[in-house]
């Protein structure tokens, strides 16, 4: 969706067997703020164009992963979940936003 805004700041990747923050591994802020954002925003349309079918399975997998993290906990992994805002990150209070969170104990 063109309204999504991917935030790689809490992402990690293994490079040569060593975990590194994605921004450090990519080392290109311009890419992360432009090309990466645009690519993520258009990925649904790209899947449909390439496969000639809906990306519904991808959405179902995402929903399944979300429920798993919610019920079983995400451990040390940061995940995004809809949370009622307390004003963090400059968002208005009492509005549901997707925030980076860790979950535990259901």
ZABADO-298365 format. One record per atom (N, C-alpha, C): x, z, y; atom name; chain. Coordinates in pm, whole numbers. Atoms other than C-alpha are relative to their C-alpha. Layout:
<figus>
+--------+--------+--------+-------+--------+
:     xx :     zz :     yy : atomo : cadena :
+--------+--------+--------+-------+--------+
:      X :      Z :      Y :    CA :      A :
...
+--------+--------+--------+-------+--------+
</figus>
This chain:
<figus>
+--------+--------+--------+-------+--------+
:     xx :     zz :     yy : atomo : cadena :
+--------+--------+--------+-------+--------+
:     84 :      0 :   -118 :     N :      A :
:      0 :      0 :      0 :    CA :      A :
:     88 :      0 :    124 :     C :      A :
:    -79 :      9 :   -122 :     N :      A :
:    128 :    -83 :    344 :    CA :      A :
:     -2 :    129 :     81 :     C :      A :
:      4 :   -128 :    -72 :     N :      A :
:     38 :    268 :    457 :    CA :      A :
:     93 :    104 :    -62 :     C :      A :
:    -93 :    -93 :     63 :     N :      A :
:    284 :    433 :    218 :    CA :      A :
:    131 :      2 :     77 :     C :      A :
:   -133 :    -10 :    -60 :     N :      A :
:    611 :    561 :    356 :    CA :      A :
:     91 :     73 :    -97 :     C :      A :
:    -91 :    -64 :     96 :     N :      A :
:    878 :    625 :     94 :    CA :      A :
:    110 :     78 :     71 :     C :      A :
:   -104 :    -85 :    -57 :     N :      A :
:   1121 :    906 :    171 :    CA :      A :
:    101 :     30 :   -109 :     C :      A :
:   -103 :    -16 :    102 :     N :      A :
:   1442 :    893 :    -30 :    CA :      A :
:     88 :    123 :     23 :     C :      A :
:    -91 :   -109 :    -38 :     N :      A :
:   1592 :   1203 :    132 :    CA :      A :
:     13 :    108 :   -107 :     C :      A :
:     -9 :   -101 :    106 :     N :      A :
:   1515 :   1431 :   -166 :    CA :      A :
:     21 :    -61 :   -138 :     C :      A :
:    -20 :     70 :    127 :     N :      A :
:   1587 :   1171 :   -434 :    CA :      A :
:    144 :     13 :    -46 :     C :      A :
:   -134 :     -1 :     57 :     N :      A :
:   1882 :   1185 :   -669 :    CA :      A :
:     11 :   -111 :   -103 :     C :      A :
:    -28 :    105 :     97 :     N :      A :
:   2043 :    924 :   -891 :    CA :      A :
:    131 :     34 :    -70 :     C :      A :
:   -127 :    -21 :     71 :     N :      A :
:   2312 :    937 :  -1157 :    CA :      A :
:     88 :   -123 :     21 :     C :      A :
:    -99 :    105 :    -21 :     N :      A :
:   2618 :    733 :  -1066 :    CA :      A :
:    125 :     41 :    -77 :     C :      A :
:   -115 :    -36 :     82 :     N :      A :
:   2891 :    734 :  -1326 :    CA :      A :
:    -18 :    134 :    -69 :     C :      A :
:     29 :   -126 :     68 :     N :      A :
:   2719 :   1027 :  -1497 :    CA :      A :
:     -9 :    121 :     92 :     C :      A :
:      5 :   -109 :    -97 :     N :      A :
:   2720 :   1236 :  -1178 :    CA :      A :
:   -121 :    -19 :     91 :     C :      A :
:    115 :      9 :    -89 :     N :      A :
:   2404 :   1315 :   -981 :    CA :      A :
:     46 :      1 :    145 :     C :      A :
:    -29 :      9 :   -143 :     N :      A :
:   2419 :   1214 :   -616 :    CA :      A :
:   -132 :    -17 :     74 :     C :      A :
:    118 :     30 :    -81 :     N :      A :
:   2160 :   1218 :   -339 :    CA :      A :
:     -8 :   -152 :     23 :     C :      A :
:     17 :    144 :    -17 :     N :      A :
:   2015 :    867 :   -307 :    CA :      A :
:     58 :    -49 :    134 :     C :      A :
:    -58 :     50 :   -126 :     N :      A :
:   2103 :    836 :     64 :    CA :      A :
:    153 :    -10 :     -4 :     C :      A :
:   -147 :      5 :     11 :     N :      A :
:   2468 :    916 :    -16 :    CA :      A :
:     44 :   -112 :    -94 :     C :      A :
:    -36 :    104 :     96 :     N :      A :
:   2474 :    681 :   -315 :    CA :      A :
:    -17 :   -140 :     60 :     C :      A :
:     25 :    131 :    -61 :     N :      A :
:   2327 :    391 :   -117 :    CA :      A :
:     88 :    -18 :    124 :     C :      A :
:    -86 :      0 :   -118 :     N :      A :
:   2516 :    478 :    202 :    CA :      A :
:    -35 :   -113 :     97 :     C :      A :
:     46 :    103 :    -93 :     N :      A :
:   2305 :    243 :    414 :    CA :      A :
:   -134 :     43 :     58 :     C :      A :
:    123 :    -51 :    -61 :     N :      A :
:   2053 :    415 :    640 :    CA :      A :
:    -92 :   -112 :     48 :     C :      A :
:     82 :    112 :    -47 :     N :      A :
:   1937 :     83 :    784 :    CA :      A :
:    -84 :    -57 :   -115 :     C :      A :
:     73 :     50 :    118 :     N :      A :
:   1842 :    -40 :    434 :    CA :      A :
:   -113 :     96 :    -36 :     C :      A :
:    102 :    -98 :     39 :     N :      A :
:   1658 :    284 :    353 :    CA :      A :
:   -116 :      6 :     98 :     C :      A :
:    105 :     -8 :   -101 :     N :      A :
:   1463 :    268 :    678 :    CA :      A :
:    -73 :   -132 :     23 :     C :      A :
:     64 :    130 :    -24 :     N :      A :
:   1376 :   -103 :    668 :    CA :      A :
:    -35 :    -71 :   -131 :     C :      A :
:     25 :     80 :    121 :     N :      A :
:   1413 :   -316 :    354 :    CA :      A :
:    -64 :     83 :   -110 :     C :      A :
:     53 :    -87 :    105 :     N :      A :
:   1348 :    -26 :    115 :    CA :      A :
:   -146 :     33 :     26 :     C :      A :
:    137 :    -35 :    -36 :     N :      A :
:   1033 :     81 :    300 :    CA :      A :
:    -93 :   -119 :    -23 :     C :      A :
:     81 :    121 :     14 :     N :      A :
:    898 :   -274 :    312 :    CA :      A :
:    -21 :    -37 :   -147 :     C :      A :
:     10 :     34 :    143 :     N :      A :
:    973 :   -335 :    -57 :    CA :      A :
:    -96 :     93 :    -72 :     C :      A :
:     90 :    -96 :     64 :     N :      A :
:    796 :    -18 :   -167 :    CA :      A :
:   -144 :    -25 :     43 :     C :      A :
:    135 :     23 :    -50 :     N :      A :
:    497 :    -93 :     53 :    CA :      A :
:    -65 :   -123 :    -62 :     C :      A :
:     54 :    126 :     53 :     N :      A :
:    459 :   -439 :   -103 :    CA :      A :
:     10 :     -9 :   -152 :     C :      A :
:    -26 :     10 :    144 :     N :      A :
:    534 :   -350 :   -466 :    CA :      A :
:   -125 :    -28 :    -83 :     C :      A :
:    123 :     26 :     75 :     N :      A :
:    172 :   -351 :   -584 :    CA :      A :
:    -34 :   -148 :      1 :     C :      A :
:     27 :    143 :    -12 :     N :      A :
:    119 :   -703 :   -455 :    CA :      A :
:    103 :    -81 :    -79 :     C :      A :
:   -105 :     71 :     74 :     N :      A :
:    451 :   -808 :   -609 :    CA :      A :
:    -26 :      4 :   -151 :     C :      A :
:     33 :    -12 :    143 :     N :      A :
:    345 :   -679 :   -953 :    CA :      A :
:   -113 :    -95 :    -35 :     C :      A :
:    114 :     89 :     25 :     N :      A :
:     15 :   -863 :   -932 :    CA :      A :
:     44 :   -146 :      3 :     C :      A :
:    -47 :    139 :    -11 :     N :      A :
:    188 :  -1184 :   -822 :    CA :      A :
:     86 :    -39 :   -121 :     C :      A :
:    -91 :     31 :    111 :     N :      A :
:    449 :  -1164 :  -1099 :    CA :      A :
:    -71 :     -2 :   -135 :     C :      A :
:     64 :    -14 :    131 :     N :      A :
:    223 :  -1057 :  -1385 :    CA :      A :
:   -136 :    -67 :     -8 :     C :      A :
:    134 :     61 :     -7 :     N :      A :
:    -98 :  -1226 :  -1273 :    CA :      A :
:   -107 :     95 :    -52 :     C :      A :
:     97 :   -101 :     38 :     N :      A :
:   -276 :   -900 :  -1346 :    CA :      A :
:     21 :    124 :     85 :     C :      A :
:     -1 :   -122 :    -80 :     N :      A :
:   -348 :   -565 :  -1189 :    CA :      A :
:    116 :     92 :    -37 :     C :      A :
:   -102 :   -102 :     25 :     N :      A :
:    -93 :   -290 :  -1155 :    CA :      A :
:    -65 :    132 :    -40 :     C :      A :
:     76 :   -121 :     35 :     N :      A :
:   -354 :    -44 :  -1290 :    CA :      A :
:     74 :     89 :    -98 :     C :      A :
:    -73 :    -83 :     95 :     N :      A :
:   -134 :     71 :  -1577 :    CA :      A :
:    105 :     84 :     72 :     C :      A :
:    -98 :    -74 :    -79 :     N :      A :
:    132 :    170 :  -1328 :    CA :      A :
:    -68 :    117 :     72 :     C :      A :
:     74 :   -107 :    -68 :     N :      A :
:   -128 :    370 :  -1135 :    CA :      A :
:    -42 :    108 :    -99 :     C :      A :
:     40 :    -97 :    103 :     N :      A :
:   -249 :    534 :  -1456 :    CA :      A :
:    119 :     86 :    -41 :     C :      A :
:   -121 :    -74 :     35 :     N :      A :
:    107 :    633 :  -1546 :    CA :      A :
:     35 :     99 :    110 :     C :      A :
:    -28 :    -89 :   -113 :     N :      A :
:    157 :    779 :  -1199 :    CA :      A :
:    -97 :    119 :     -1 :     C :      A :
:     99 :   -109 :      6 :     N :      A :
:   -165 :    981 :  -1235 :    CA :      A :
:     34 :     96 :   -113 :     C :      A :
:    -39 :    -83 :    114 :     N :      A :
:    -51 :   1106 :  -1575 :    CA :      A :
:    122 :     86 :     33 :     C :      A :
:   -120 :    -75 :    -39 :     N :      A :
:    290 :   1207 :  -1441 :    CA :      A :
:    -34 :    110 :    100 :     C :      A :
:     43 :    -98 :   -101 :     N :      A :
:    124 :   1384 :  -1149 :    CA :      A :
:    -65 :    121 :    -67 :     C :      A :
:     69 :   -109 :     69 :     N :      A :
:   -101 :   1587 :  -1377 :    CA :      A :
:     98 :     82 :    -83 :     C :      A :
:   -102 :    -72 :     79 :     N :      A :
:    194 :   1674 :  -1605 :    CA :      A :
:     78 :     96 :     90 :     C :      A :
:    -76 :    -85 :    -91 :     N :      A :
:    394 :   1804 :  -1309 :    CA :      A :
:    -84 :    115 :     54 :     C :      A :
:     89 :   -103 :    -53 :     N :      A :
:     96 :   1995 :  -1176 :    CA :      A :
:    -22 :    110 :   -104 :     C :      A :
:     32 :    -98 :    104 :     N :      A :
:     11 :   2165 :  -1506 :    CA :      A :
:    122 :     66 :    -62 :     C :      A :
:   -117 :    -52 :     72 :     N :      A :
:    354 :   2206 :  -1664 :    CA :      A :
:    114 :     40 :     92 :     C :      A :
:   -107 :    -28 :    -95 :     N :      A :
:    568 :   2232 :  -1352 :    CA :      A :
:    100 :   -113 :      7 :     C :      A :
:    -98 :    107 :    -21 :     N :      A :
:    827 :   1999 :  -1210 :    CA :      A :
:    143 :     50 :    -14 :     C :      A :
:   -136 :    -54 :     12 :     N :      A :
:   1121 :   2233 :  -1263 :    CA :      A :
:     71 :    -10 :    134 :     C :      A :
:    -79 :     16 :   -122 :     N :      A :
:   1393 :   2159 :  -1011 :    CA :      A :
:    -23 :   -135 :     68 :     C :      A :
:     26 :    133 :    -57 :     N :      A :
:   1260 :   1806 :   -947 :    CA :      A :
:    -99 :     10 :    116 :     C :      A :
:     95 :     12 :   -109 :     N :      A :
:   1094 :   1732 :   -615 :    CA :      A :
:    -98 :   -110 :    -36 :     C :      A :
:    105 :     99 :     22 :     N :      A :
:    763 :   1547 :   -653 :    CA :      A :
:    -89 :     -2 :    123 :     C :      A :
:     93 :      8 :   -112 :     N :      A :
:    502 :   1433 :   -403 :    CA :      A :
:   -139 :     34 :    -47 :     C :      A :
:    137 :    -37 :     33 :     N :      A :
:    159 :   1590 :   -408 :    CA :      A :
:    -81 :     16 :    128 :     C :      A :
:     89 :    -21 :   -113 :     N :      A :
:   -140 :   1603 :   -180 :    CA :      A :
:    -19 :    149 :     22 :     C :      A :
:      5 :   -143 :    -34 :     N :      A :
:   -131 :   1940 :     -6 :    CA :      A :
:    -67 :     14 :    136 :     C :      A :
:     59 :    -26 :   -132 :     N :      A :
:   -335 :   2085 :    279 :    CA :      A :
:    113 :     46 :     91 :     C :      A :
:   -112 :    -25 :    -90 :     N :      A :
:    -92 :   2086 :    569 :    CA :      A :
:    -10 :    134 :     71 :     C :      A :
:    -10 :   -122 :    -80 :     N :      A :
:     25 :   2407 :    729 :    CA :      A :
:     70 :    -30 :    132 :     C :      A :
:    -68 :     42 :   -122 :     N :      A :
:    180 :   2207 :   1012 :    CA :      A :
:    144 :    -43 :    -23 :     C :      A :
:   -138 :     40 :     31 :     N :      A :
:    509 :   2135 :    833 :    CA :      A :
:     20 :   -149 :     25 :     C :      A :
:    -39 :    140 :    -20 :     N :      A :
:    692 :   1809 :    903 :    CA :      A :
:    -74 :    -64 :    118 :     C :      A :
:     67 :     54 :   -117 :     N :      A :
:    501 :   1771 :   1229 :    CA :      A :
:   -140 :    -53 :    -27 :     C :      A :
:    135 :     47 :     32 :     N :      A :
:    170 :   1703 :   1054 :    CA :      A :
:   -104 :     96 :     59 :     C :      A :
:    105 :    -91 :    -48 :     N :      A :
:   -157 :   1840 :   1190 :    CA :      A :
:    -38 :    100 :   -109 :     C :      A :
:     43 :   -102 :     97 :     N :      A :
:   -275 :   2161 :   1024 :    CA :      A :
:   -133 :    -41 :    -64 :     C :      A :
:    127 :     14 :     72 :     N :      A :
:   -555 :   2152 :    764 :    CA :      A :
:    -39 :   -144 :    -33 :     C :      A :
:     24 :    137 :     43 :     N :      A :
:   -519 :   1783 :    678 :    CA :      A :
:     79 :    -20 :   -129 :     C :      A :
:    -69 :     22 :    126 :     N :      A :
:   -428 :   1670 :    326 :    CA :      A :
:    101 :   -114 :     18 :     C :      A :
:   -110 :     96 :     -8 :     N :      A :
:    -91 :   1491 :    320 :    CA :      A :
:     76 :      3 :   -131 :     C :      A :
:    -91 :      0 :    114 :     N :      A :
:    153 :   1392 :     50 :    CA :      A :
:    131 :     63 :     46 :     C :      A :
:   -121 :    -73 :    -36 :     N :      A :
:    439 :   1640 :     71 :    CA :      A :
:     95 :      8 :   -117 :     C :      A :
:    -96 :    -26 :    108 :     N :      A :
:    760 :   1686 :   -127 :    CA :      A :
:    -14 :    146 :    -43 :     C :      A :
:     19 :   -136 :     52 :     N :      A :
:    707 :   1990 :   -351 :    CA :      A :
:     69 :     14 :   -135 :     C :      A :
:    -31 :    -31 :    139 :     N :      A :
:    825 :   2159 :   -666 :    CA :      A :
:   -119 :     82 :    -50 :     C :      A :
:    115 :    -72 :     53 :     N :      A :
:    561 :   2304 :   -897 :    CA :      A :
:     43 :     85 :   -119 :     C :      A :
:    -25 :    -86 :    116 :     N :      A :
:    554 :   2584 :  -1151 :    CA :      A :
:   -126 :     80 :    -32 :     C :      A :
:    110 :    -86 :     45 :     N :      A :
:    306 :   2790 :  -1351 :    CA :      A :
:   -139 :    -56 :     28 :     C :      A :
:    131 :     62 :    -16 :     N :      A :
:     22 :   2539 :  -1316 :    CA :      A :
:    -60 :     30 :    131 :     C :      A :
+--------+--------+--------+-------+--------+
</figus>
